[in-house]
Amino acid sequence: MGSEAVAILVSGVPLDAEAKAALMQPAKVSLVVDMLNEGAVDTKINCVRLICIVMEEKGCWPETVASLSLLVA
């Protein structure tokens, strides 16, 4: 279920600043990292794309991520 949601988000659905901020919540970042660590190859690629999309937000710095280990993962 989560892999399909990530695939939809990276398929070109426009995300505004509020949506990107919501995706930066620690629980949501943790879920994406879990999928990144345990998912299929296409899921991992989509998770990396989603992280890149979210990190592109102006004013988004690594300090806003709850844990640097989550950012590195």
C-alpha positions in Angstrom: 0.0 0.0 0.0 2.8 2.5 0.9 4.8 1.7 -2.2 1.7 2.6 -4.4 1.3 5.8 -2.5 4.9 6.8 -3.0 4.7 5.9 -6.7 1.7 8.2 -7.1 3.4 11.0 -5.3 6.5 10.8 -7.5 4.5 10.3 -10.7 4.1 14.1 -11.2 1.5 15.0 -8.7 2.2 18.6 -7.8 3.1 19.0 -4.1 2.8 22.4 -2.5 4.9 23.6 0.4 2.3 22.5 2.9 2.2 18.9 1.5 6.0 18.7 1.5 6.2 20.0 5.1 3.6 17.3 6.1 5.8 14.6 4.5 8.8 15.8 6.6 7.1 14.8 9.8 9.2 12.2 11.6 6.7 9.4 11.4 6.3 9.9 7.7 10.0 10.1 7.1 10.4 6.9 9.1 7.9 5.1 6.9 9.6 6.1 3.8 13.0 5.0 5.2 11.5 1.7 6.2 10.2 1.2 2.6 13.6 2.3 1.3 15.4 -0.3 3.4 13.0 -3.2 2.8 11.2 -2.6 -0.4 11.6 -3.8 -4.0 14.0 -2.0 -6.3 11.3 0.1 -7.9 10.0 1.1 -4.5 13.5 2.1 -3.4 13.9 4.2 -6.5 10.6 5.9 -5.8 11.4 6.5 -2.2 14.7 8.3 -3.2 12.8 10.4 -5.7 10.2 11.3 -3.0 13.0 12.3 -0.6 14.6 14.5 -3.3 11.3 16.1 -4.1 10.6 16.9 -0.4 14.2 18.1 0.2 14.0 20.5 -2.8 11.5 22.7 -0.8 13.0 26.1 -0.1 14.1 26.4 3.4 14.3 22.6 3.9 17.6 21.9 5.8 18.8 18.6 7.3 18.1 20.0 10.7 14.4 19.8 10.0 14.7 16.0 9.8 14.2 14.4 13.2 17.3 12.3 12.8 20.4 12.5 10.7 20.4 8.7 10.4 17.0 9.0 8.7 18.4 11.6 6.3 21.4 9.5 5.5 19.3 6.4 5.0 
